[in-house]
Amino acid sequence: MSPFVVTYPPLEQITQLKDTSVTFHAVLEVPKTLAPGSWQLALWHSTGSYDGRKASWVETPFAPSGQSDFPSTLHDPADQLTRLHFAVNLTVQSTLNFTVKFRQGPDHDWRWVRNEQGLGDGYIVVDVGAPEGSDDEDLPDLIHGLNPSLKWSPHLSQCPGTRLWTIEVPVDGAQDDDNSTFTHVPLGIPWGGFLRWFALVRDWSPWLAPRQGRSTVEFDKDALLCSFLSSKGKHLVLLGFAGINNAIDGMTLFRNDEFGRVTIHVRNDSAKAGSGTVLVAVGDNFESANAAVMYHARGLVSTADRAGESPTKLEKLSDNVEANWYENWYDGLGYCTWNALGQRLTAEKVITAVDALADNNINISNLIIDDNWQDIDYHGDQWQQGWNDFEAEPKAFPNGLTGLVSEIRSKHKNIEHVAVWHALLGYWAGIAPDGNLAKRYRTIEVVRGEDSSRKNIPLGGKMTVIAKEDVHKFYHDFYRFLSESGVAGVKTDAQFMVDTWVSPKVRRELIQPYLDNWLLASLRYFGGRAISCMSMSPQIIFHTQLPRGRPTMLCRNSDDFFPDVPSSHPWHVWANAHNSLLTQHLNILPDWDMFQTTGAYAGFHAAARCVSGGPIYITDVPGQYDLDLIKQMTGVTPRGRTVIFRPSVLGRSLDQYVNYDDLSLLKISAYNGRAVTGTPIMGIFNVSGRPLTELIPLARFSGVLPSMWYVVRSHQSGKVTVPVQTTSSASLLTASLDNGGYDILSVFPLSLYKTESRGRVYVASLGLVGKMTGCAAMLNHSSDLLENGRLFISTRLKALGVLGIYISHLPDLSIQDEFMITIQGQPIPPHTVAVNRMDSHVLDIDIESAWKEMGLEAGWSNEVEVKVYLTLEK
């Protein structure tokens, strides 16, 4: 195996720092047979210029690090490898380009990391504060060559540390009923040149997907959101605003031209002239600038909504929706029939699937009966078929929906909600023109355009849909039928179809009635238990998903999970993590789609769902389950219900500008709990196609404070760091993942107690240590040093499992002589308490075994309270 170098700050990436004194850390992995201490590393770096490519370059040697300066090791190297540690300190005034070379000793030739590992130069930007007068910069200073024909104006940003503008792009009304009007104008070049860009593009009509690039804008598809990083570490974010009954009916998107300029592309479906709107924000970090444009967009939507009637109805109805179902719908394990049972569903297949789950003690709360339960006209391919009637397909479901749901609920009391799939317009081609629904409701014939980006889905041609006058009655009747059949929720798919209609007149007259009446009906009959799917079309995002004042709905966050396409698995997680940069600001809970617990990427998907903050539902073929993986994602409450552990802050990509093909771990940042006392979480995923090692600073975790002490725990290895602060070398975390590897790192704030007999003692509750996001099982935790010299640690949990308690002096303590542990106020059996086998500083308390052995029952709160008393002062 060849030597491998990893550094922090990292190569090939841009690192923004606050301090001009920069310590470069390097880890050299070499075969043990080549490990003698003669290895040398040198930093080759630029000096004295904002643009390192024009500066002179000098060499600075690394020095071997002492043991006390080593980064923390969360993952050991491969058996045949060893790690050597080096460091060097430099003063960086503004920016710095750098690379690394290494050799086995003075008698060997230097080898460049660029040549050996394919890693380009690293780039450091030191943010020493805003330059004097920067607040006076206006939009033409930020976008060079700003098109003078555009009307722009500044606004007060709702996000501290950012500045905000809007740009209006005039556009004529639609030419006629069959042709929209388009305007395409240049905007300019952000910063006059930039280091990196990021965008969310319309991958095809229903879905957004991420794109990244370097110094040249190259959007392969229309972008809805894009950001540009300047050489001074500033971020310029652009958002194309799309509305219904706002300035225009249509959308505003971004393209680029041959001159390297960003261009604005506006479509107007309205018969009246109007303007497309671009929102622009600048800030010191992407998240702040991104939040600034999203907050302002929400304000624009709210202003427009106040002029309409339907939002008022939605708000009134939302006031009557009880919140007690949220835990059930969001936090229960779900099962979907789609990949598990395929098409041509039957009642027998569904019953067999739920029986198999029960036989394996997999207690789901939510069952989604996906596509193909409906009574459709089977002519042509699926995409050209329409819907006949509300009742299920009579041959496949001889007892109808009512019979199926009744049998499921009577046999499986754990299944609290049965939801069914349907397309927003009925089925993929709407309503069957000769079916009962077409006889019962007024219909119209519309024309869909061909979506050339998906050749396997021929969407072009005519379709029959419910007319505007009957959309309200249609949804009212349909959802009443479902509700009376025992159905408790819906997955409403193919919503993007409303944007494929060729006629702008049809779009402007039908899109809003369909979206509003679907949402109204889902609130009225299901309390908002709805999954919005294939709905990442700009009009739907801004009209249905952005406004507040209604219950949060589930919304699919990316294209589908494809179990039989190996290359799709890492991309699926990558796309979801980056799409969440937008969807985190919507009034939705992002749904990263179903997955299967068996297969090469099963754990990869499971970890991603756990850090996403969204729902988890599996689609395993009956009898093919990974029970251990399911156990890592879930826990059983005192009342016997299986729940998942969702972080309270949604997971999203931490590195917006890193490209999918870069040799870098995907880092998904989340957080659980209150500020300061909560748990920062980072999911790390290797999407590169080769093994990777990285150094990850503790300071990169969301919510970490420089003044506090922490320990970091790896779910995969079970390793826990020593107590660290962000300023110590040990706060650098060495993480190594094989191709397709993953891990979840959780950061726990420590409570410090200064004692006479034992010195400084650090403690923390780690949550349920056998769970991927077991920190989210904690509802509350606290500790206190009592007057009698005993340390008291209290933890309240939402589920059973193994509770981990970090105690820095645990190796010096006797569990038998110096601990007292209770559950619900009763002493726990001694054999259910042990030292963790991976870390001698972690106390494992097997609550699940103790609960059963003690015969405990759930109280009114459905929580577990664990109290630990240990003697520190004698």
N, C-alpha and C positions, 0 to 999 in steps of 0.2 A: 504494500500500500504506500502511496506517495504521502509525503508530509502535507499537512493542511494547516493554514493560518486563518485565524479569525480575530478580528479586532473590534474594539470599541473606542472611539466612534467607528462605525462600520465602513468598509469599503463599498463602493458603487452606490452609496446612498448619500442623501443630504441630511446633515445633523444640525439642528438649531440649538445653540447653547446660550446661557446667560452670562457665563463667567469667561473672562479672557484667558485665565489659566486653565489649560486643558491637559489632563493626564490621558495619554494613549495607553490602553491595555491591549496586549496581544497574547493569544493562546496558540501555541504550536503543538499540534497533534502529530506524533511521529511513531513509527514502529518501535517497540521496546528494544529491538536489536540495535537500533540506531540512537538510543537515548542518552549516551554520555553527554556531559554538560558542555560540549564545545559548540553547540548551535548558536548562531548569531542572527539577529534581526536588525534591520535598519529602516527607519522612516525616511522616505524621500518626499519632500514637500515643498510647496511654493512659499514665497515670501513677498510681503509688501504690496499686494495688489488686490482689488476687488475681484478681478478676473484672473484666477490662478493660471490660466493658459497663457497669459501675457507676462507673467512674473518669472523671476529667476527661481531656480530650484536648488535645494540644498539637502544634504544627507545628515540625519541625526540618529545615532545608534540607540537601540533599545538596551536596557539593562535588565538582567534577570531579577524577578520579583522575589522578595522574601516571603516566607510562609504566611506571615501575618497580612500580606498585601494580596493574597490570592483571591480571585473571585469565588463566590459560592458555587459549589457543584451540585446541581439538581439531577443531572444524568451522568453516569460514569461513561468513560470512553469504551470503545470496543475492547475485548480482552487482549488483543494483540497490540494495542496502542497505549501510549502514555502522553501526558500533557505537560508542557513546559510553559512557564509564565514569564512575561516580560512587561516592562512599562517604561514610559518616558514622558516627561512633562515639557510642554511648550507654552509660550505666550502667543495667543492669536488675537491680533488687533481688530480684525474685521472678518475676513474670510480666508480659507486655506484649502488648497487641493493637496491630496496626499495619496501615496501608495506605499507598499511594503515590499522589501526584498529579504531573502533569507539564504543562509548556507549552513552546511554541517560544520564548518570550521574554516580557519584561515587558509587551509590548503585546498579548499573547494571553491568552485565558481558560485557567484551570486545567482539566485533564481528569483524571478519576479512573480509575484502573486498573479498579476495580470495574465502572464503566459501559462502559469501552472494551474490556475483555478478559474480563469476566465472572468475575474472580477476587475471592473474598471475602478477609476479613482474615486476615493471618498471626497466629500466636500463639506466643509464646516462653515456655518454662518453664526457669528457671535452677535447676538442681539443686545447691544449696550444701551438700548433706549432709543426712542424716536428721535431722529435728527431734528435740530432746531428748525422750526417753521414747517414741519411736515404736516401739521394740522391745517395749514393753509393750502395744501395741495388739493387741487380739484380734479374732476374726472379727466380732463385732457392731459393732466400730468401723469395719470396712472395708465391711461390707454393712449398710446402714442398714435398719432394719425387719426384721432377720433373723428369720425365722419361729421363734418360741420352741418349737414342737413338734418341731423337727428336732434330732437328736443330732449334735453336732460335736465334734471332738477335734484337738489340734495334733500334729504329727509333726516329726521332725528332717528337714529338707530336705537332699537330696544335692547341691544346687546352691548355691554360695556366694552370699551377698547376698540370699537369698530366705527367706520363711517359708511354711509349708505346713500345711494342715488337710485333714481329710476330713469329709464330711457324710453321714450315713446317713438314708435315706428308707424307712421301713417300708412293706412292701407285702404283701398277702395272697397266698396261693397261687392258681394258676389255678382258675377256677370249675369247669371240667370239661375234658374232652379237646378240646373245640372252641372254648373261649373263654379267652384270657389274662386276667389281672387287670391293670388299669391304675390308677396313682395319679398325681394331678396336684396339686402343692402349690406355693404361692408360696415363693420364696427371699428376695427383698428387692431393694433398689436398690444396686448397687455404688457405694460412696463417697457415697451419698445424691444423686448427680448426677455426671456425667462429661463429658469433652470429646469422646471418640470411642469407638467400639466396633468390634470385628472378630469375625467368627464363621466357622466352617466348618459348613455346613448339609448335610443330606441332600438333595441336589438331586433325586434320586430313589433308589430302593433301592440301585443298585450304586455310586453316585458321590457324593463330597463336592464342594462348590463354595464359594467365598468370598462373604461379604457384609460390607459396612461401613456404618457410620452415624455419626450425631453424638450429640446429647445425649439422644435418646430411643431405647429399645430397640424395634426393629421387625424381628423374625425372621419372614421370610415362610415359612420351613420349619423343621423341627426342627434344632437345632444340637447338634453333638457337642462342639465346642470353641469357647469365646468368651473375649474379653479386653476389658478396659475401662481406659481411660487417664484418670487423675484430673487435676485442675487443678494438682496439685503434681508431676506427672510420674511418678507411680507406676502400675504395671500390675498389674491383678488378673485372673488367668487361671482359668477354670473348665473342667474336663474331666469329661464324663459317662462313667463307667466301665461297660463292658459285659463280661459274662463268660459262660462256659459252665462249669457246675458250680462257680461261685464263690458269691457271696452269693445270686445269682438266676440263672436262665436267662432272658436277655432283654437289655434295654438301658436306659440312663439318658440322657435328652436334655433340652435346654433350650427353653423357649418364653417368651413374655411375655404379660402381661395388660393390661387397659385402664388400670391404675393405674401403668404404667411399670415394673412389677416383673419381674425375671427369675423364671420359674417352672420347676419340675423335673417332668418327665414320665417316669414309670417304667413299663416293661412287664415283667411276670413271667410266664414260660412254665412255671416249675416248679410242681409240685403242692404244694410246701411254701411257707409264708410265708418271707419274707426281707427284704432291704433293697437298694435301689439306692444306689450310691455316687457322690458328687460329690467330685472333688479340687480344691482351691483353693490357689493360690499367689500371693504378692505379691512384687514386686521392682522395682528401678529401671529395668529394661528388659524388653521383651517376651520376648526370647530366653531370658533366665535364668528367668523365671517359667514360661514354656512348658516348658523343660527340666525344671523341678522337678516339674510334674505328670506329665510323661511318664516320668521316672525312677521316680517312686513307683508309677505304674501298672504298670511292668515288674516292680517288686518284688511287687505284689499278684498278678500273673500267675504269677510264679515260686513264690510261696508256695502258690498253688492247685495248680500243676502238680505239686508234690512229692507231692501226695496221689494223683495218678493214675498210670497205667501207661504210656500212650502217649508222654509226653515222654521217659521213660527209653529207650524203644525208638528214638525219634528221635535222642537224644543218642548212643546206642551206634552207630547207623548213620552218623551224621554223622562220628564219629571215623574211619570207614573211607573217607570220601569224599576223594579226592585233590584238592589245590588247583590242580593244574597246568592245569586247564581254564579257570580264571577269566579269564585274559587272552584266551583264544580267544572265550569266550562274551560277555564284557563289552566287550572292546576291538576286536573285529572288526566291520567294516561288515556290516549285515544287509539283507535284502530280504524283503518280505512281499507275498503275492499279492492281498490283500483289495481295496484300491482300484485296483490295477493291472489285475487280471484279472477282478474282480467275482465274482459267483456263477456257478453252473453250471461249475465248474472241470472241466478235463480234463487228462490227462497231457500231451497235445500242447500245450496252452496253457502249462503250467508249463515244459516243455522249451523252447518258443519264447522264453519270458521270460528264462530263464537263459542261453540262447544269445545273445540280444540284449545282455545285460549283458556277456558275454565279448567280443562283437564290438566293443563300445565301450570295452574295457579297464577295465571296472568289476569289480573283483575282490572279490566279497563273501565273507565267511566263513560267514555264517549265512543259511539259507533257511527261511522260515516259510510252510508251505502252510496257508493260512487256511481258513475255513469253506467247506464244500460239497465236500470230497473224500469224505465218509463215505457209506455206504450207508444212506439214510434212506427212510422211507415218505412218498412225495410225495402227501399229501392235505391239503387245507386250506392255510393260509398257513404260512410258515416257523416261526412261533412255536408251532404246534400239531403239528409233525412230530416223530416219534421215530426212534430209531436201530435198525437191523436187526441189523448184525453188524460185527465188527472190521474185516474187509477193506474196502478202498476200493470205491467204487461201480463195479460190474463193467463197465458200458458205457463210462463215462468213463475208467476206468483199467484197461484190459483185461489188463495185466501185473501188476496189483496194486501195492501200496505197494513191495514188494521190487523189482519191475522198474523202477519209476519212480526210486526212490532209487539203485539200482545204476547206472542210466543217467546220472543227474546226477553221481554221484561219479566215475564212470569218465571222463566228458567234461570235468569241471571240478574239477581237483584242489584248487583254492583253496577250494571249498565244503567246510568241515570238519564242519558240523552241519546236518542237515535236521530241522526240527521240524514238528510238525503240530498243528493246532487241534482242540480238542474242548470241549464243555461239561462242567462238573463232573458233571452228571447224565447225560451221554451226548450228547444233542442238546438243542435248545431245549425240547422237550416230553418230555425224558427218553428212555425206551426205547419202541420200537414194541411195543405189546401183543401183536402177532402175529408178531414177528420172531424170529430165531434166539436172540438174547440173552435174550429173555423166556422161551424154552424152556430155556435153559441155566442161568439163575440165578433164584433166588426174587425175586419182585417184589411191590410193593404199589401200590395206587392212592391218590394224594394229590390234594388240591384246592389250586390256587393262587388267591390273591386277585387281583382286578383292580388294576393300578397305574394310577390315573387320571391321573397326571402325564405319562404317555407314551401318548397315544391311538393312536399309530401302532404300538404294540407290545402287542397284546391278549394279556395273560398269564393272564387268568382261565380257570378251568375245570379239568378233571381231567388228570392226567398219570400215567404209569407210571414208577416208579423201582425200582432195585435195592433189595431189602430189607436191613435192617441186618445180618442174619446173613451175607449174601453180599457185602457191600461190599468187604471185604478181598480175597476171592478174585477179584472182578470186576476190581479195579485191578491186582492181581498178574498176572492172565491178560492183560489188555489191554496193559499196559506191557511185558510179556514179548514179546507179539506185535509191538509196535512196535519194540522193541529188536532182535528177530530179523529184522525187515524192514529194518534199517539206519537207523531213525529214532533221533535222538540227543537229542531234547528235545520239550517240549510247550508249547503255549499253552492254558491251561485257563481257559475263558471262562464267563460266565454263573454265576459262583459265588454271586451274590446270590440266585439262585432258591431256595436253602434257606431264606431268610428271607421268601419270599412264600407259603409254605405256611400255610394258614389255621389248622390245628390246632396248638396249643402242644405237645401230646403228640408229634406227628410231629417238630416242630422240636427238642424237647429230646432225642429219641431218635436222630435221624438227622444233625443238623448236625455233631456232633463225630466220629462214625464216618466221614463223608464227608471232612471236612477232614483228619483225621489219616491216613486210609488213602491219600488222594491224595498227601499230603506224603511219607509213608513210601515209597510206590511210586516217586515222582519221584526221591527220593534213591537208592533201591536200583538203579533201572534207568538213570537219566540223570545221576546225580551232582548232582542239584539243578538241572539245566538246564531250568528251568520258568519260564513267565511266568504269574503270577496275574492274572486279568483280570475286570473287573466285580466286584471283591471289596472295595470300600470300605464294606462293611456293618460296623457296630460289632463284632458278635460275631467276624467273621473277622479284623478288624484286631487285636483284643486276644488272640485265641486262636492265630492262625497267624502273624501278621506281627510282633508285638511281642516275643515271647520270643527270647532268645539261645540259644546252644548248638547251633546248626545252621548250615549254609551260608546265606549271603545269597541270596535269590531275587529275580528281577525281578518287579516288580509295577506294573501300569498305574496311573498317577497321576491320571487325569482321564477325563472323557468323551472320545468318539472325535474323531479328526481328520476333518473333513467338507470335502473339497476343493471341493465345488460350492456351499458356503454362505459367501459372502464375509464376512459379519458374524461368523462363527464363528472366524475365524483369530486375531484379536487376543485374543478371549476365551479361546481354547484355551490360549494361552501364559500369560495372566493367571491362569487357574484353576490350571494346573500350578504356577506359581511360588508361589501361596499355599497350595495343598494340601501343598506340600513343607515348609511350616512344621510340619506334623504328621508327614508321612512321613519326614522326615529323622531322626526318633528311632526308627523301626521297623527291624527286621532285614531290610530289603529294599533293593533298588536301584530308585529310582523310574524308571518307564518313561513318557516323555512322548508315546508313541505314534509310529507311522509317519508319514511325510509324503512329499509329492512335491517333487522338485527343480525343477519348472517351475511357473509361475503367479506372480501378483502378490506373494504372501506367502511364496514359497519360501525366500528368504534369511532372512526373519523367523523362520520355523520352524527353519531350519538353525542359526541363531545360538542360538536357545533350546535346542535339543537339545545344542549344544556346551557351553553353560554349565550345563546341568542336572546333569552328572555321571553321567548314565545312559547307556543304550545308544542307538545311532543305527541305525535301519533305514528304508529308503526303500520307496516303493510306486509307482514310476514305471511308466506305461504303456510297454510295450516300444518302444524307439526314441525315447522322449521324455524326454531327460535334459539337465540342465545340468551338463556335465562340469567346468566351472570351479568351480561351487558344491561339487560333490562333492570336488574337489581341496582346497578350503578347509577341509573338514571332516576330511579323511583324509591319511594319509601312507603311504609304502611303506617297510617295514623293510629292512635289509640282506639279509634272506632272501627278499624279494619279496612279503611279505604286507602287505595293506592294513589299517591300523589307524586307530582314532579317538583323539582326545586328550581324555580325561576328566579334569576337575579332581578332585583328591583329596577336596575338601570339596564336598558337594552344593549345587547352586544353589537359592536360595529367595528369596522377596520380601523386600526390605529395608524397605519401607514398609507395614506391616500395616494401618494405619488409613486409607490413601488409597483412595478409592472409584474404581471402574472409570470412572465418568463425570467424575471430577475432571480438570482440565487439568494433568496431571503425567505424566512419563515413568515407565513401569514399570522398576524397578531390581531386577535379579536378582544377588544377591551369591554369589560362590563363592571358592574359594581352592585353590591347588595347591602342594604341597610341604610342607616343614617350617616350623615356627614361626620367625619372624624372617627367615629366608632365602628363604621361599617367595614366591609371587606372588599377591597379592590380585587378584580379577577381578570386574568388574561388567558384566553385559549390560544395555543400556538399549534400551527398546522404546517406540515411540510408538503407544499404543492410543487416542489421543484423538479422531482423526478430523480433525485440523488440524495444521499445522506447529507445533512447539514448540521453544523454546530454554530451557535450564536452566543454573544454576550448581550444580555438584556438588562439594562439598568432598572433598579427598583423605582427610580423617579419617573419611569415611563408608565407606571400603573396609574390609572385614574384615581384621584382622591388621596394619594400618598402625600404626607406633609413632611418637610425637612426636619421639623423639631421632634418628631415622634420616633419611637423604636418599633420595629416589626420583626416577625418571622414570616418566611415564605415557604409554602408547602406545595410539593408536586403531587398531583393525583396519581400519576403513572408510577413513579419510583417510590413514593411515600416519604421521600427525604424532606427534612425541614432544615432551614438555614439556622445559623446562630443568630441571636438578636442583632439587627443591623439598623443603621440610619442611612439616608440617601448619600451621605458624604463619605462613607467608608468603602474601601475596595470590595469588601464582602457583599456590598449591595449590588454588585454586578453578578448576574446569575448566568452560569454556564449551562446552556440547554442544547442537547444533541438529540436529533430525531432522524430515524431512517426515512427512506422514501415512503410517503403515505403515513408517516408517524404523526402523533398528536399528543398533547398534554394540556392539562388545565392547572394553572398556577394561581394560588390564592394567597393573598397577603393579609396577615392578621395583626392588628394593632396590639401592642403589649401594654399591660399594666405593670408598673415598676414599684416594688416595695423594698425599702432600705431597712435591713434588719441588723441587729447587733451580732447575732450568732452566725448568720449565713451570708451577710453582706447584701448585695443587690440581687433581688429575686424577681424574675420576669414571669408573667403568666398570661395565658390567652385561651379562650374557648375556640376550638377549631371546627365546630359543627360536626356533622356526621362524616367521619373520615373515609368510609367506604363508598361514598357517593361522589359523582363528578363535580357537582356544585353543592356539596353538603353544607357549605357555609350558609346557603340560602335556606337551610332547614332551621336555622336559629331565628327565633322570634325576638329574643332579648338575651343579653348576657351582661353580667356585672361581677365585680369582685371587691373585697374590702379586707383590710387587716384589722381584726378585732382586738379589743383591749387585752384579752387573755392570751394574745400571741398566736392565735389561730387565723389562718387565711381562709376566707369564705369566698367560694366561687359559685355563682348561680347561673344556670342556663335553662332557658325555656325553648322547647323544640316543637315543630309541627308534626314530626314523625319519629318512628322508632328506628334504631340502628345502633352503630357504635359511635359514641361521643368521644372526641379527642380533646384532651386538655394539655396544653403546652405548659410545662413547669421547668424553668431553667435548672433548678436544683433537684430534679426528680431522681437522678442517679444516686444522690446522697440520702434519699428518704426511704423509709420502709412503708410499703403499702399497708402491711398488717398492723404496724404499731402507730403510724402517724396520720392515717387517713380515716375519715368517716364520710360515707357517701350515701345519700338518700334519693329515692324516687318517690314523688308525691308524698314526701314526708316519712317514708318507711325505709329502713336500712336495706341496702342492696346486698344480695348474696356475694360473699367475698370472691368466689371463683369467677365472677363476671367482670372483675377488674384486673387489668394486667398492664405491664409496660409494653408499648408498641414495639413490634419486632423490627421495624425499620429505623426507629429513632428512640433512643433511651430517655429522651426528654419529654416524650408524649405518653400520657396516661390514657389507655383505652378503657372505656366504660361501656360494656355491652348491654345497652338499655333494652334491646329487643328480647334477648334471652332472659334478662332479669324480669321484665314485664310479664312474660309468660309463666316463668317459674313462680313468681309472687302472686299470680292470679289477679293482677290489677285490672281495673275497669276505667274506662274513660269518664272524665268529669264533664261538666257542662261546657268547658272551653275546648275540649278535644286537643289538649296540649300535654306535653310531658315536661315536668319541672325536675331538674336534677340539681342537687346541692352537694358541693364538695367542701369538706372541712379538712384542713391539714395543719399540722403543728409546725410553725416556723421558729417561734421563740419558746424556749423551755425555761 
